[in-house]
Amino acid sequence: MSGRCGRGEWMRYHFNIRSGDTVIRDREGAEYETLADARCEAVRSARELLAEMLLRGEVVNGRSIEICDRQGIVLDVVMLREQVRLP
């Protein structure tokens, strides 16, 4: 999903994975029309990562996906633990 929309240029967002002080940087990024679109992708990715971590018995608390612009400025954060829906 990259390219141009009829309404203007798309923006490149980077999805960095944070666990405490450790950050795995997304060097490539991906283009989305809006920050809301990028957040939807980050939520989907967080759920996939969460499922993999749970299957391996890893601790999830404190891990997040940071949505950043080209300069590395954090625009939004998706917490993995917030993707779990419990009754």
C-alpha angles and dihedrals in degrees: 000000000000134000135062131326121212089249097058144293122331119234127235114237127190123211110211118187114222129194110173107301093345118096126186104203123218100223096180105044126181136248123249132171095232141011087247089059090049090049091053089054091047091052091050091049092046091054092050091048091046092052092050092048093049091051089054092046093242125157111257102185114115098014119125146163114238116207107213137179125232091278092054095252110151109238099174140354129218112200113211093215090058090062092068114094114201127181 
